[in-house]
Amino acid sequence: MSSYKVQSAVLMLIFKRPDTTQQVFDQVKAVRPDRLYVAADGPREGHPTDAALCAQTRDIIKQVDWPCTVRTLFRDQNLGSMQAPASGITWFFEQEEEGIILEDDCLPNTSFFYFCDAMLEKYRHDTRMFVVTGTNSQDGQTWGPASYYFSRHSSIWGWASWRRVWQQYDVDLRAYKQEDVKPQLQKIFNDPFLVDIWVNIFETVQQHRVQAWDHQLQLITLFENGLCITPNVNLISNIGFREDATHTFSKDSHNANRPTQQLTNIIHPTYIMPETDADYYFMNREFDLASKWRRYNKPKRRFKRWVRSWLSGAGQ
């Protein structure tokens, strides 16, 4: 797909990386959105190079040379990697019913925009759908004969959604009680390690022990039984794995700079069901679940578990 004009509004979330921002902007420019929103976090205190880098990054938006309404939310002070993106997305959906969101290191190909437009329209009123993602982390595996499948995992490396979904977003997850989380997650995941990982993520996020905004969207998607529309080929390359990243530092990560493929014809699935094997494949790799099971199942550990179980039963 050499050319395409995107129909949806686009939000770019930027900060202080002019080189990656330029690459993402060039792809946005190629599809010529009618409405472009840009939310930028401000420079950090104690980081003398931030002000200049933030200014250079913001100047890229001046390159808009096609008919386009540009709206900007440029912060004077740094809000951090939780509040800045979350508030920027809220600002976007206060003005748009639906749209596409790109961070400054999520490099889309042209068919990403085509895919998002089609999915936003088709599932506009289907409340089961929470997120449209452009990221496929299945290492070449495909799930079913259609162009996309449904996942419980909401990848936000190049994504789209609707106001109806974001209205449920809460950076503090106040609607959910800590004591209820594990029993609910056990209804979704059979793997106890995976349940414990997500319980820990929930506690960490709710107590603000980590500066992140995306885990909240993932947890809300799980608790509300939502689905993420995922292409069967990868449409986004994350070019931000490097030392100046906020979370993605390792250049050798298997998620860094994944190649993309074009999606030129969309075939829709017959059944709307989550592909649990695809989700487990992804989470197994991200959380190294297989290694955890190997350590857990060592003979010595099995014996200790048997002894504990026997002692517990003998005291009844």
BAFI-3210 file (N, C-alpha, C; in Angstrom, 3 decimals, decimal comma, padded with zeros to 6 digits):
// residues 316
n [1|2|3|4|5|6|7|8|9|10|11|12|13|14|15|16|17|18|19|20|21|22|23|24|25|26|27|28|29|30|31|32|33|34|35|36|37|38|39|40|41|42|43|44|45|46|47|48|49|50|51|52|53|54|55|56|57|58|59|60|61|62|63|64|65|66|67|68|69|70|71|72|73|74|75|76|77|78|79|80|81|82|83|84|85|86|87|88|89|90|91|92|93|94|95|96|97|98|99|100|101|102|103|104|105|106|107|108|109|110|111|112|113|114|115|116|117|118|119|120|121|122|123|124|125|126|127|128|129|130|131|132|133|134|135|136|137|138|139|140|141|142|143|144|145|146|147|148|149|150|151|152|153|154|155|156|157|158|159|160|161|162|163|164|165|166|167|168|169|170|171|172|173|174|175|176|177|178|179|180|181|182|183|184|185|186|187|188|189|190|191|192|193|194|195|196|197|198|199|200|201|202|203|204|205|206|207|208|209|210|211|212|213|214|215|216|217|218|219|220|221|222|223|224|225|226|227|228|229|230|231|232|233|234|235|236|237|238|239|240|241|242|243|244|245|246|247|248|249|250|251|252|253|254|255|256|257|258|259|260|261|262|263|264|265|266|267|268|269|270|271|272|273|274|275|276|277|278|279|280|281|282|283|284|285|286|287|288|289|290|291|292|293|294|295|296|297|298|299|300|301|302|303|304|305|306|307|308|309|310|311|312|313|314|315|316]
n.u [000,858|001,034|000,070|-002,265|-005,039|-005,703|-008,698|-009,449|-009,031|-005,788|-003,660|-000,589|001,799|004,354|007,753|010,860|012,460|013,588|014,487|013,231|010,611|010,446|010,537|008,145|006,331|006,729|005,519|002,890|002,427|002,451|-000,038|-001,829|-003,785|-006,930|-007,293|-005,067|-003,700|-001,486|000,215|002,458|004,876|006,475|009,827|012,094|012,995|016,346|017,506|019,451|019,513|016,965|015,118|015,924|015,784|013,070|011,963|012,994|011,717|009,018|008,977|008,908|006,276|005,582|006,003|003,759|002,130|-000,121|-003,704|-005,010|-006,273|-004,626|-004,114|-002,679|-001,240|000,859|002,917|004,227|005,609|007,046|005,100|005,470|005,736|003,355|001,126|001,310|000,942|-001,611|-003,297|-003,061|-004,296|-006,863|-007,552|-007,597|-009,759|-011,816|-012,459|-012,776|-014,670|-013,523|-010,330|-006,819|-003,808|-000,463|002,675|005,941|007,823|006,713|006,556|004,596|003,459|001,990|-000,390|-001,283|-002,837|-004,959|-005,998|-006,755|-008,725|-010,695|-011,371|-012,190|-014,518|-016,089|-016,462|-017,523|-019,803|-019,776|-019,587|-017,963|-015,466|-012,419|-009,856|-007,945|-005,118|-001,886|000,225|001,773|002,960|003,627|005,604|005,489|003,526|000,149|-003,337|-006,040|-007,960|-008,518|-007,830|-007,231|-007,314|-008,854|-007,885|-007,090|-005,159|-004,095|-002,242|-000,371|001,401|001,146|-002,015|-005,646|-008,826|-012,009|-014,050|-015,970|-014,691|-012,412|-013,596|-013,981|-011,531|-009,228|-006,618|-005,903|-007,245|-009,533|-012,001|-011,691|-011,069|-008,340|-008,402|-010,176|-009,014|-007,273|-009,015|-010,675|-008,889|-008,120|-010,246|-009,760|-007,123|-005,348|-002,823|-000,967|001,303|001,072|-001,270|-000,372|001,577|000,033|-001,523|000,465|001,243|-001,115|-001,238|001,129|000,665|-001,696|-000,846|000,926|003,626|005,052|005,698|003,502|001,058|-000,265|-000,684|-002,955|-005,008|-004,867|-005,566|-008,176|-009,375|-009,220|-010,788|-013,243|-013,927|-013,110|-012,009|-009,148|-008,465|-006,429|-003,964|-003,052|-000,579|002,404|002,200|003,489|006,584|008,626|010,789|012,142|013,835|016,364|019,014|018,011|015,364|012,198|011,153|011,949|014,849|016,775|018,579|018,787|016,436|013,810|011,579|012,338|012,447|010,899|010,193|007,795|004,734|002,699|-000,827|-003,251|-005,791|-008,689|-009,912|-012,559|-012,984|-015,023|-015,954|-016,273|-014,157|-011,749|-008,345|-006,890|-004,568|-002,792|-002,539|-001,369|001,027|002,286|002,425|003,830|006,315|006,961|006,907|008,381|007,289|007,584|010,151|009,728|007,961|009,635|011,541|009,860|008,987|011,126|012,531|013,209|011,778|009,203|009,017|009,155|006,756|004,969|005,420|004,596|001,907|001,075|001,535|-000,284|-002,689|-002,586|-003,047|-005,710]
n.v [-001,189|001,861|004,458|006,287|007,966|008,907|008,616|009,038|011,044|011,904|011,437|012,499|011,633|013,209|014,036|014,434|013,516|014,236|012,888|010,305|011,169|012,665|010,652|009,256|011,330|011,811|009,579|010,010|012,390|011,400|010,213|012,238|013,392|014,982|016,110|016,747|016,060|017,044|016,199|017,224|016,517|018,446|019,845|018,208|018,951|019,571|018,362|019,426|019,402|018,975|021,098|022,238|019,970|019,306|021,567|021,341|019,000|019,709|021,598|020,131|019,725|021,980|021,414|020,653|020,690|020,299|020,451|020,783|020,652|021,601|020,857|021,623|020,533|021,646|021,128|023,114|022,295|019,239|016,354|013,672|010,114|008,828|010,596|012,503|011,189|010,000|012,197|013,571|011,832|011,824|014,517|014,429|012,621|014,070|015,731|014,208|011,475|009,088|007,687|007,648|006,785|007,620|007,118|008,675|006,871|004,833|003,500|003,586|001,646|002,360|000,891|000,534|002,760|002,491|000,055|000,775|002,761|001,176|-000,676|000,984|002,039|-000,286|-001,526|000,408|000,705|-001,564|-002,752|-004,666|-004,350|-002,869|-001,877|-001,141|-002,458|-001,962|-003,569|-006,668|-009,396|-012,032|-013,405|-014,279|-016,240|-016,963|-016,481|-018,069|-017,684|-015,058|-011,485|-010,437|-010,989|-011,589|-010,414|-010,596|-009,013|-005,730|-004,075|-001,080|000,031|001,899|002,417|002,454|003,786|004,332|007,008|006,037|003,915|005,055|006,650|004,967|004,731|004,990|006,350|005,665|003,344|003,136|001,895|-000,727|-003,261|-004,313|-006,828|-008,229|-008,674|-010,876|-013,239|-012,575|-012,446|-015,101|-016,241|-015,706|-016,418|-019,477|-020,026|-019,908|-018,358|-016,301|-015,086|-014,152|-012,347|-010,361|-009,537|-008,384|-006,325|-004,830|-003,985|-002,514|-000,463|000,743|001,739|003,597|002,985|002,776|004,622|004,616|004,464|002,702|000,106|000,356|000,650|-001,886|-003,551|-002,650|-003,411|-006,205|-006,606|-005,663|-007,401|-006,907|-006,667|-006,745|-005,748|-007,311|-007,280|-009,844|-009,593|-007,695|-004,204|-002,096|-000,702|-000,591|001,870|002,832|001,596|002,176|003,980|006,459|006,051|005,799|003,424|001,307|000,092|-001,747|-002,411|-004,869|-006,203|-008,496|-007,223|-004,907|-002,755|-004,333|-005,852|-004,735|-005,532|-004,988|-004,548|-005,148|-005,947|-006,531|-009,222|-010,380|-011,938|-014,847|-015,620|-014,085|-014,321|-014,523|-015,223|-017,361|-018,909|-017,391|-015,152|-016,359|-017,205|-014,747|-013,628|-015,595|-015,323|-012,649|-012,602|-014,786|-017,305|-020,073|-020,629|-020,089|-022,157|-024,361|-024,048|-024,241|-026,848|-028,522|-031,506|-031,369|-029,187|-030,099|-032,169|-030,748|-029,307|-031,423|-032,391|-030,180|-030,142|-032,631|-032,349|-030,339|-031,628|-033,677|-032,421|-031,970]
n.w [000,000|-001,170|-000,938|001,043|002,408|005,593|007,505|010,106|013,100|014,412|017,148|018,400|020,786|022,335|023,405|024,050|021,996|019,164|016,837|016,610|016,729|014,376|012,435|012,950|012,564|009,824|008,698|009,498|008,125|005,532|005,276|005,648|007,687|008,436|010,878|013,384|016,451|019,024|021,845|024,265|026,692|029,297|029,907|032,186|035,563|036,541|034,380|032,110|029,281|028,413|027,819|025,346|023,690|023,912|022,708|020,069|019,315|019,391|017,373|015,064|014,373|013,036|010,444|009,130|006,148|004,685|004,106|007,188|010,472|013,276|016,600|019,708|022,798|024,809|027,407|030,060|032,278|033,518|033,552|033,729|032,951|033,441|034,046|031,954|029,321|029,868|030,493|028,110|026,283|027,331|026,866|024,047|023,521|024,608|022,598|020,335|019,059|018,414|017,490|016,451|018,106|018,582|019,958|020,354|019,479|018,093|015,169|012,412|009,546|006,321|006,021|008,572|009,287|007,508|008,447|011,082|010,546|009,292|011,316|013,426|012,354|011,760|014,267|015,847|017,494|018,981|022,010|023,068|022,049|022,787|022,124|019,213|017,856|016,333|016,622|016,320|017,980|017,500|016,233|013,529|013,583|012,702|013,400|012,693|009,596|008,962|008,607|011,009|014,591|017,812|020,953|024,469|025,351|025,378|023,334|023,168|021,414|019,004|018,347|018,437|019,443|021,093|022,357|024,130|025,365|026,576|028,476|030,576|031,646|034,307|035,945|038,487|039,071|040,727|040,869|041,472|043,869|045,852|047,120|045,576|043,146|042,524|042,632|040,441|038,273|038,209|036,967|034,380|033,638|033,593|034,437|037,329|037,871|036,025|036,896|039,411|038,550|037,274|039,417|040,987|039,248|039,232|041,964|042,111|040,275|041,241|043,636|042,804|042,451|040,213|037,259|034,999|032,407|030,771|031,771|033,299|031,399|030,241|032,429|032,970|030,587|030,893|033,247|032,437|030,514|027,901|024,435|022,280|019,070|016,860|014,381|011,998|010,944|011,570|012,069|013,156|014,146|016,887|017,553|019,674|021,513|023,449|025,176|026,073|026,537|028,316|029,431|027,785|027,327|026,316|023,455|022,334|022,710|021,918|021,077|019,869|017,098|015,298|012,146|009,685|007,920|005,037|004,987|002,871|002,166|003,882|005,666|007,514|010,747|011,432|013,919|017,097|019,328|021,958|021,199|023,008|023,059|021,557|023,204|025,438|024,347|023,843|026,472|027,828|026,671|027,297|030,093|030,817|031,549|031,167|032,163|034,842|035,518|035,112|037,145|039,326|039,191|039,759|041,133|043,914|044,804|044,255|046,093|048,514|048,349|048,438|051,022|052,564|051,830|052,785|055,547|056,079|055,512|057,399|059,772|059,904]
ca.u [000,000|001,973|-000,537|-003,574|-005,398|-006,385|-009,977|-009,584|-008,126|-004,566|-002,977|000,810|002,310|005,778|008,465|012,165|013,257|013,247|014,790|012,154|009,385|010,466|010,187|006,716|005,620|006,804|004,492|001,604|002,348|002,172|-001,458|-002,520|-005,031|-007,590|-007,195|-003,887|-003,528|-000,137|000,380|003,886|005,259|007,454|011,172|012,271|013,939|017,611|017,972|019,734|019,310|015,559|014,404|016,261|015,270|011,613|011,671|013,258|010,685|007,765|009,116|008,617|004,872|005,474|006,171|002,455|001,982|-001,315|-004,893|-005,095|-006,462|-003,644|-004,337|-001,531|-001,261|002,279|003,087|005,399|006,311|007,019|004,103|005,924|005,287|002,005|000,114|001,362|000,179|-003,007|-004,043|-003,080|-005,314|-008,147|-007,761|-007,932|-011,101|-012,792|-012,781|-013,018|-015,380|-012,636|-009,122|-005,571|-002,816|000,911|003,758|007,024|008,728|005,908|006,629|003,597|003,475|000,791|-001,610|-001,756|-003,908|-006,070|-006,551|-007,442|-009,949|-011,689|-011,817|-012,938|-015,858|-016,839|-016,786|-017,806|-020,863|-019,647|-018,967|-016,975|-014,174|-011,810|-008,647|-007,404|-003,669|-001,130|001,368|001,655|004,180|003,477|006,782|005,123|002,343|-001,143|-004,415|-007,235|-007,802|-008,870|-006,727|-006,988|-007,935|-009,225|-006,976|-007,362|-004,022|-004,228|-000,955|-000,549|002,434|000,353|-003,336|-006,802|-009,932|-013,207|-014,317|-016,750|-013,741|-011,538|-014,385|-013,852|-010,146|-008,903|-005,200|-005,764|-007,999|-010,283|-013,215|-011,369|-010,500|-007,174|-008,728|-010,995|-008,298|-006,774|-010,105|-011,167|-007,876|-008,127|-011,293|-009,254|-005,859|-005,140|-001,442|-000,883|002,344|000,527|-002,186|000,423|002,231|-000,927|-001,864|001,567|001,146|-002,241|-000,858|002,169|000,070|-002,669|-000,096|001,807|005,034|005,652|005,130|003,000|-000,358|-000,857|-001,138|-004,326|-005,897|-004,879|-006,331|-009,586|-009,822|-009,418|-011,885|-014,497|-014,087|-012,962|-011,165|-008,247|-008,429|-004,998|-003,717|-002,272|000,785|002,821|002,069|004,205|007,940|009,026|012,158|012,574|014,632|017,700|019,355|017,233|013,956|011,642|011,002|012,484|016,261|017,652|018,567|018,749|015,128|013,116|010,513|012,902|012,564|010,288|009,797|006,355|004,197|001,519|-002,123|-003,917|-007,173|-009,115|-010,866|-013,048|-013,227|-016,415|-016,293|-015,674|-013,672|-010,324|-007,386|-006,170|-003,221|-001,977|-002,246|-000,426|002,328|002,863|002,740|004,877|007,595|007,232|007,073|009,233|006,504|008,128|011,270|009,171|007,433|010,760|012,105|008,859|008,792|012,306|012,151|013,319|010,647|007,990|009,010|008,812|005,333|004,234|005,540|003,717|000,532|000,816|001,436|-001,529|-003,787|-002,512|-003,528|-007,156]
ca.v [000,000|002,974|005,726|006,174|009,131|008,451|009,281|009,297|011,993|011,293|012,054|012,159|011,900|013,468|014,546|015,063|012,741|014,758|011,975|009,322|011,926|013,018|009,474|008,999|012,428|011,621|008,603|010,698|013,328|010,654|009,849|013,520|013,484|016,288|016,629|016,238|016,520|016,779|016,448|017,156|016,734|019,506|019,437|017,795|019,708|018,878|017,772|020,662|019,307|018,721|022,241|022,346|018,802|019,448|022,590|020,760|018,003|020,422|022,319|019,221|019,857|023,115|020,915|020,344|021,476|019,848|020,981|020,032|021,383|021,131|021,304|021,234|020,622|021,674|021,349|023,894|021,508|017,803|015,600|012,295|009,117|008,355|011,637|013,220|010,490|009,786|013,450|013,889|011,005|012,357|015,746|014,009|012,047|015,110|016,422|013,232|010,256|007,965|008,145|006,879|007,332|007,200|007,704|009,177|005,806|003,783|003,849|002,803|001,657|003,009|000,107|000,698|003,756|001,845|-000,934|001,470|003,358|000,130|-001,266|001,994|002,139|-001,544|-001,882|001,673|000,566|-002,882|-002,445|-005,684|-003,933|-001,802|-001,323|-001,632|-002,290|-002,252|-004,405|-008,118|-009,940|-013,479|-013,979|-014,933|-017,097|-016,354|-017,114|-018,089|-017,268|-013,657|-010,520|-010,052|-011,836|-010,881|-010,699|-009,926|-008,142|-004,471|-003,447|000,342|000,515|002,197|001,882|003,314|003,426|005,159|007,747|005,184|003,096|005,880|007,164|004,009|004,744|005,681|006,119|005,127|002,080|003,227|001,071|-002,122|-003,489|-005,191|-008,193|-008,874|-008,771|-012,230|-014,140|-012,240|-012,842|-016,563|-016,616|-015,425|-017,112|-020,729|-020,082|-019,168|-017,340|-015,177|-014,410|-013,421|-011,220|-009,284|-009,010|-007,496|-005,130|-004,049|-003,346|-001,534|000,674|001,426|002,437|004,550|002,643|002,823|005,672|004,019|004,720|001,690|-001,065|000,619|000,316|-003,341|-004,140|-002,332|-004,292|-007,530|-006,631|-005,370|-008,447|-006,275|-007,317|-005,935|-006,189|-007,446|-007,758|-011,074|-009,197|-006,548|-002,934|-001,071|-001,015|000,270|002,317|003,572|000,811|002,759|004,451|007,620|005,669|005,807|002,049|000,315|000,460|-002,725|-002,462|-006,272|-006,777|-009,107|-006,317|-003,707|-002,616|-005,441|-005,504|-004,647|-005,966|-004,236|-005,233|-004,455|-006,405|-006,986|-010,322|-010,335|-013,241|-015,276|-015,727|-013,068|-015,028|-014,247|-016,288|-017,521|-019,430|-016,254|-014,351|-017,064|-017,164|-013,432|-013,419|-016,553|-014,753|-011,402|-012,835|-015,963|-018,240|-021,428|-020,730|-020,153|-023,504|-025,298|-023,914|-024,691|-028,290|-029,298|-032,557|-030,953|-028,308|-030,925|-032,901|-029,808|-029,015|-032,606|-032,422|-029,142|-030,570|-033,746|-031,825|-029,590|-032,591|-034,476|-031,662|-031,730]
ca.w [000,000|-001,303|-000,528|001,678|003,211|006,794|007,754|011,537|013,750|014,915|018,293|018,630|022,132|022,129|024,577|023,839|021,051|017,831|015,734|016,454|016,441|012,959|011,645|013,120|011,893|008,365|008,334|009,644|006,999|004,300|005,191|005,604|008,459|008,470|012,245|014,065|017,828|019,510|023,281|024,587|028,083|029,458|030,332|033,578|036,374|036,748|033,114|031,376|027,827|028,095|027,243|023,924|022,985|023,843|021,702|018,749|019,036|019,102|016,101|013,949|014,020|012,112|009,087|008,538|004,927|003,972|004,790|008,448|011,720|014,254|017,978|020,523|024,256|025,151|028,841|030,472|033,291|033,261|034,307|033,897|031,972|033,748|033,913|030,676|028,276|030,252|030,345|026,684|025,636|027,800|026,075|022,687|023,448|024,922|021,355|019,275|019,459|018,158|016,824|016,433|019,036|018,302|020,738|019,505|019,033|017,474|013,745|011,666|008,086|005,781|006,196|009,953|009,285|006,799|009,357|012,171|010,007|009,036|012,576|014,183|011,774|011,857|015,650|016,545|018,505|019,600|023,300|023,418|021,517|023,566|021,515|017,941|017,911|015,124|016,988|016,374|018,584|017,410|015,562|012,274|013,715|012,425|014,162|011,878|008,192|008,771|008,645|012,411|015,605|019,032|022,057|025,741|025,639|024,651|023,035|022,864|020,494|017,818|018,653|018,226|020,326|021,068|023,600|025,037|026,118|027,419|029,594|031,678|032,102|035,560|036,184|039,845|039,171|041,981|040,845|041,760|045,194|045,789|047,545|044,538|041,878|042,255|042,230|039,104|037,306|038,128|036,025|033,037|033,394|034,314|034,908|038,598|037,804|035,277|037,822|040,407|037,875|037,066|040,746|041,369|038,406|039,746|043,227|041,828|039,581|042,086|044,684|042,115|042,637|038,883|036,423|033,759|032,161|029,899|032,535|033,733|030,276|030,104|033,527|032,756|029,502|031,473|034,212|031,739|029,499|026,604|023,444|021,469|017,673|016,600|013,017|011,877|010,584|012,360|011,351|013,938|014,599|018,003|017,292|020,850|022,459|023,546|026,520|026,500|026,667|029,670|029,914|026,843|027,227|025,674|021,996|021,928|023,002|020,780|020,658|019,255|015,636|014,566|010,775|009,457|006,637|004,616|005,006|001,757|002,008|005,206|005,777|008,883|011,381|011,573|015,335|017,958|020,511|022,167|020,899|024,272|022,796|021,121|024,389|026,298|023,680|024,095|027,886|028,165|026,255|028,010|031,526|031,001|032,361|031,054|033,096|036,202|035,726|035,247|038,488|040,287|039,087|040,092|042,087|045,305|045,098|044,280|047,361|049,578|048,247|048,904|052,486|053,111|051,629|053,688|056,907|056,176|055,569|058,627|060,926|059,836]
c.u [000,895|001,390|-001,911|-003,814|-006,224|-007,651|-010,126|-008,663|-006,935|-004,027|-001,541|001,193|003,821|006,412|009,764|013,061|012,920|013,497|013,701|010,834|009,305|010,048|008,694|005,908|005,618|005,761|003,091|001,385|001,960|000,696|-002,373|-003,839|-005,619|-007,446|-006,023|-003,793|-002,120|-000,068|001,844|004,107|006,360|008,801|011,224|013,241|015,209|018,151|018,240|019,500|017,842|014,880|014,664|015,693|013,752|011,235|011,892|012,161|009,371|007,825|008,798|007,181|004,658|005,613|004,850|002,247|000,826|-002,536|-005,188|-005,329|-005,532|-003,979|-003,200|-001,821|000,189|002,430|004,343|006,256|006,133|006,005|004,508|005,223|003,976|000,979|000,132|000,632|-001,300|-003,826|-004,110|-004,145|-006,711|-008,509|-008,203|-009,374|-012,179|-013,264|-013,131|-013,736|-014,504|-011,373|-007,931|-004,552|-001,449|001,868|004,954|008,009|007,995|005,726|005,649|003,949|002,125|-000,475|-002,101|-002,942|-005,158|-006,776|-007,337|-008,746|-011,052|-012,243|-012,618|-014,359|-016,678|-017,308|-017,122|-018,785|-020,829|-018,871|-018,018|-015,567|-013,644|-010,679|-008,449|-005,901|-003,051|000,010|000,999|002,985|004,207|004,590|006,412|003,954|001,090|-002,227|-005,702|-006,992|-008,065|-007,632|-006,371|-007,679|-008,210|-008,368|-007,497|-006,243|-004,084|-002,858|-001,173|000,632|001,781|-001,034|-004,416|-007,911|-011,037|-013,362|-015,042|-015,855|-012,940|-012,301|-014,337|-012,449|-010,003|-007,461|-004,955|-006,503|-008,872|-011,521|-012,967|-010,663|-009,397|-007,529|-009,560|-010,200|-007,870|-007,904|-010,639|-010,180|-007,813|-009,242|-010,833|-008,058|-005,772|-003,756|-001,305|000,210|001,835|-000,455|-001,399|001,124|001,256|-001,440|-000,792|001,538|000,021|-001,847|000,167|001,593|-000,847|-001,983|000,936|003,281|005,772|004,942|004,722|001,521|-001,041|-001,333|-002,586|-005,321|-005,986|-005,738|-007,822|-010,163|-010,090|-010,664|-013,242|-014,758|-014,032|-012,001|-010,309|-008,183|-006,975|-004,758|-002,878|-000,884|001,122|002,808|002,857|005,596|008,308|010,497|012,763|013,382|016,061|017,861|018,500|015,739|013,505|011,562|011,741|013,942|017,086|017,501|018,436|017,406|014,495|011,965|011,027|012,907|012,018|009,932|008,276|006,001|002,968|000,282|-003,011|-005,379|-007,615|-010,191|-011,276|-013,240|-014,720|-016,863|-015,559|-015,340|-012,198|-009,471|-006,471|-004,753|-002,282|-001,591|-001,219|000,964|003,028|003,306|003,803|006,248|007,942|007,574|007,890|008,543|007,073|009,282|010,777|008,629|008,562|011,372|011,148|008,767|010,062|011,963|012,192|012,143|009,341|007,885|008,595|007,329|004,504|004,256|004,608|002,256|000,160|000,629|000,116|-002,710|-003,789|-003,052|-005,005|-007,917]
c.v [001,242|004,296|005,461|007,468|008,685|009,278|009,711|010,421|011,235|012,123|011,564|012,572|012,024|014,011|015,219|014,263|013,190|013,771|010,934|010,014|012,298|011,834|009,157|010,078|012,249|010,611|009,191|011,659|012,615|010,314|011,059|013,554|014,896|016,951|015,939|016,896|016,147|017,169|016,222|017,399|017,797|018,990|019,126|018,720|018,889|018,179|018,919|020,596|019,179|019,878|022,355|021,182|018,852|020,461|022,060|019,782|018,678|021,141|021,441|019,396|021,034|022,674|020,508|021,261|020,980|020,422|020,169|021,004|020,783|021,722|020,767|021,413|020,504|022,052|022,171|023,129|020,026|017,110|014,152|011,332|008,441|009,442|012,324|012,474|010,346|011,053|013,879|013,104|011,457|013,621|015,420|013,521|012,993|015,812|015,479|012,011|009,020|008,490|007,242|007,570|006,735|007,902|007,958|008,113|004,658|004,117|002,992|002,701|002,187|002,217|000,101|001,654|003,211|000,849|-000,260|002,107|002,314|-000,439|-000,275|002,124|000,875|-001,812|-000,666|001,504|-000,805|-002,728|-003,541|-005,239|-002,732|-001,098|-001,942|-001,417|-002,546|-003,211|-005,877|-008,681|-011,458|-014,160|-014,797|-015,887|-016,305|-017,169|-016,985|-017,529|-015,792|-012,758|-010,110|-011,048|-010,994|-011,368|-010,040|-008,952|-006,904|-003,825|-002,001|000,900|000,744|001,605|002,909|002,870|004,459|005,891|006,871|004,289|003,961|006,496|006,227|004,023|005,541|005,346|005,504|003,819|002,030|002,334|-000,349|-002,241|-004,542|-006,637|-008,948|-009,248|-010,199|-013,185|-013,842|-012,659|-014,361|-017,073|-016,456|-016,293|-018,382|-020,806|-019,266|-018,109|-016,095|-014,389|-013,569|-012,208|-010,056|-008,718|-008,020|-006,206|-004,226|-003,285|-002,243|-000,277|001,452|002,225|003,413|004,272|002,579|003,905|005,073|004,341|003,555|000,449|-000,876|000,264|-001,192|-003,992|-003,852|-003,202|-005,697|-007,569|-006,367|-006,358|-007,858|-007,023|-006,290|-006,533|-006,143|-007,970|-009,029|-010,840|-007,951|-005,273|-001,801|-001,572|-000,049|000,606|003,003|002,790|001,344|003,427|005,624|007,320|005,756|004,404|001,030|000,629|-000,460|-002,736|-003,893|-006,943|-007,370|-008,225|-005,085|-003,814|-003,815|-005,004|-005,491|-005,201|-005,132|-005,139|-004,518|-004,842|-007,028|-008,055|-010,414|-011,744|-013,560|-015,234|-014,649|-013,720|-014,686|-015,465|-016,471|-018,063|-018,319|-015,389|-015,039|-017,073|-015,840|-013,285|-014,381|-015,975|-013,503|-011,643|-014,079|-017,008|-019,651|-021,638|-020,833|-021,552|-024,524|-025,240|-024,479|-026,207|-029,113|-030,305|-032,128|-030,080|-029,097|-031,668|-031,968|-029,463|-030,191|-032,680|-031,394|-029,550|-031,689|-033,272|-031,076|-030,541|-033,387|-033,741|-031,462|-032,773]
c.w [000,000|-000,845|000,056|002,447|004,400|007,021|009,217|011,987|014,335|016,072|018,334|020,047|022,036|023,409|024,142|022,893|019,629|016,701|015,532|016,116|014,965|012,097|011,737|012,405|010,377|007,893|008,466|008,474|005,705|004,145|005,374|006,390|008,395|009,832|012,930|015,436|018,281|020,990|023,643|026,065|028,148|029,939|031,828|034,298|036,575|035,527|032,140|029,876|027,439|027,366|025,740|023,137|022,856|022,765|020,288|018,347|018,663|017,753|014,893|013,470|013,057|010,656|008,438|007,336|004,062|004,700|006,047|009,598|012,769|015,615|018,844|022,006|024,709|026,627|029,119|031,470|032,991|034,165|034,519|032,961|032,337|033,429|032,547|029,562|028,619|030,053|028,878|025,942|026,056|027,029|024,656|022,606|023,964|023,646|020,202|019,838|019,309|017,487|017,059|017,323|018,735|019,257|019,824|019,041|018,351|015,996|012,953|010,190|007,597|006,083|007,641|009,989|008,592|007,716|010,480|011,698|009,869|010,335|013,414|013,658|012,018|013,284|016,507|017,693|019,196|020,901|023,785|023,024|022,277|022,809|020,139|018,019|016,544|015,358|017,015|016,855|018,531|016,613|014,323|012,369|013,354|013,113|013,366|010,488|007,948|008,860|010,068|013,328|016,840|020,195|023,328|026,104|024,752|024,454|022,611|022,067|019,139|017,979|018,329|019,170|020,193|022,404|024,609|025,890|027,081|028,588|030,802|032,296|033,396|035,905|037,555|040,063|040,424|042,026|041,337|043,106|045,109|046,132|046,493|043,294|041,570|041,881|040,825|038,025|037,148|037,223|034,574|032,700|034,230|034,950|036,191|038,595|037,083|036,132|038,818|039,786|037,725|038,388|041,196|040,549|038,905|041,003|042,994|041,199|040,509|043,194|044,117|042,397|041,303|038,084|035,075|033,632|031,454|030,645|032,996|032,630|030,097|031,195|033,382|031,642|030,021|032,350|033,563|030,597|028,090|025,696|022,712|020,073|017,216|015,191|013,013|011,284|011,379|011,518|012,014|014,288|015,714|017,850|018,513|021,865|022,465|024,911|026,984|026,598|028,120|030,249|029,056|026,521|026,327|024,159|021,481|022,208|021,746|020,292|019,916|017,733|014,861|013,143|010,650|008,082|006,310|004,647|003,986|001,570|003,317|005,083|007,240|009,455|011,445|013,024|016,136|019,295|020,711|021,846|022,124|024,062|022,337|022,314|025,276|025,659|023,974|025,549|028,370|027,821|027,054|029,478|031,851|031,881|032,315|032,022|034,524|036,501|035,880|036,634|039,534|040,331|039,294|041,182|043,545|045,703|045,140|045,606|048,504|049,543|048,757|050,425|053,104|052,985|052,592|055,120|057,110|056,306|056,866|059,832|060,937|060,624]
res [m|s|s|y|k|v|q|s|a|v|l|m|l|i|f|k|r|p|d|t|t|q|q|v|f|d|q|v|k|a|v|r|p|d|r|l|y|v|a|a|d|g|p|r|e|g|h|p|t|d|a|a|l|c|a|q|t|r|d|i|i|k|q|v|d|w|p|c|t|v|r|t|l|f|r|d|q|n|l|g|s|m|q|a|p|a|s|g|i|t|w|f|f|e|q|e|e|e|g|i|i|l|e|d|d|c|l|p|n|t|s|f|f|y|f|c|d|a|m|l|e|k|y|r|h|d|t|r|m|f|v|v|t|g|t|n|s|q|d|g|q|t|w|g|p|a|s|y|y|f|s|r|h|s|s|i|w|g|w|a|s|w|r|r|v|w|q|q|y|d|v|d|l|r|a|y|k|q|e|d|v|k|p|q|l|q|k|i|f|n|d|p|f|l|v|d|i|w|v|n|i|f|e|t|v|q|q|h|r|v|q|a|w|d|h|q|l|q|l|i|t|l|f|e|n|g|l|c|i|t|p|n|v|n|l|i|s|n|i|g|f|r|e|d|a|t|h|t|f|s|k|d|s|h|n|a|n|r|p|t|q|q|l|t|n|i|i|h|p|t|y|i|m|p|e|t|d|a|d|y|y|f|m|n|r|e|f|d|l|a|s|k|w|r|r|y|n|k|p|k|r|r|f|k|r|w|v|r|s|w|l|s|g|a|g|q]
***
